[in-house]
Amino acid sequence: MSGELSPIDKAKFVAAKRAAEFVESGMRVGLGTGSTAAWLVRCPGEKVREEGLRFRGVPTSTRTADLAREVGIEVISLDEAKWLDITIDGADEFDSDLSLIKGGGGALLQEKIVATASDQMVVIADAAKEVESLGNFPLPVEVIPFGWQTSQALIEEMLVSMDVMGRKATLRMNGERPYVTDEGNHILDLHLGRIGNARQLAMVLNQVPGVVENGLFIDICDQVVIGFGDGRVETRDINAGTVSEERLDFVEDENLFRDV
Ligand SMILES: O=C(CO)[C@H](O)[C@H](O)COP(=O)(O)O
């Protein structure tokens, strides 16, 4: 990328850089998946190499695990960590209650388990991820491969009975083949348009046989760090009810961009 980031990448980068300040020596940290979370792994990774920051990371995907090891972060499993101080992850959409849609990158199952096993979850996102109402982004639902078409039909029936706007569930593909998650499952993307009652939908979806987990994160996220292309970052804390804003500098970070 030769040191030149697009405005959207700058926005993702500053959000990640700000959130990386939450990581302190000795912590057990859940590491999210996706392009924003990849910055989050690189930023403290640099502090590990340059400043001797020592913390252990629990990655939410094999992609993140590979990157974390590459940048020098000590990687442990969730079972080794048992409980985490903080999880920092991206999102596909967030609303004013910090309810989320996640799973665009296919890692929603590990992401939800890891975030739920943390004292706090911080989402990092560019400003375009903020929505008034969740659902424009297709909602990922992880299903086991056995009988996935039956699960798909049951989900579509359930959406009709709940009077949800969009009712189409499509199988996520990886080229010619169905996408396979780290846990060996498939993903159905639900094209809903607008989700009226996300809490109810999240509960009902998980009752469908074959569904492992859905990408609605309700009452899990505590803070969101929103990045802007000009270097501004806004941090909102839903529990404290606070909002703070600052501006970060890029110049000193050029070595981080070099290998991206
Ligand atoms: O949920 C996710 C992966 O499963 C990601 O956090 C989400 O898709 C956002 O990705 P990006 O930061 O690349 O926009």
The ligand as a Tripos MOL2 file, in Angstrom:
@<TRIPOS>MOLECULE
LIG
   14    13     1     0     0
SMALL
NO_CHARGES

@<TRIPOS>ATOM
      1 O1        -17.7900   -9.5290   11.6860 O.2       1 LIG1
      2 C1        -16.7460   -9.4830   11.0850 C.2       1 LIG1
      3 C2        -16.0450  -10.6960   10.6140 C.3       1 LIG1
      4 O2        -16.8050  -11.8480   10.8140 O.3       1 LIG1
      5 C3        -16.0840   -8.1700   10.8130 C.3       1 LIG1
      6 O3        -15.8100   -7.5590   12.0280 O.3       1 LIG1
      7 C4        -17.0130   -7.3160   10.0140 C.3       1 LIG1
      8 O4        -17.3390   -8.0280    8.8220 O.3       1 LIG1
      9 C5        -16.3750   -5.9750    9.6440 C.3       1 LIG1
     10 O5        -15.3170   -6.1850    8.7570 O.3       1 LIG1
     11 P1        -14.4430   -4.9970    8.2040 P.3       1 LIG1
     12 O6        -13.7000   -4.4050    9.3470 O.co2     1 LIG1
     13 O7        -13.5410   -5.6620    7.1920 O.co2     1 LIG1
     14 O8        -15.3800   -4.0050    7.5450 O.co2     1 LIG1
@<TRIPOS>BOND
     1     1     2 2
     2     2     3 1
     3     2     5 1
     4     3     4 1
     5     5     6 1
     6     5     7 1
     7     7     8 1
     8     7     9 1
     9     9    10 1
    10    10    11 1
    11    11    12 2
    12    11    13 1
    13    11    14 1
@<TRIPOS>SUBSTRUCTURE
     1 LIG1         1 GROUP 0 **** ****
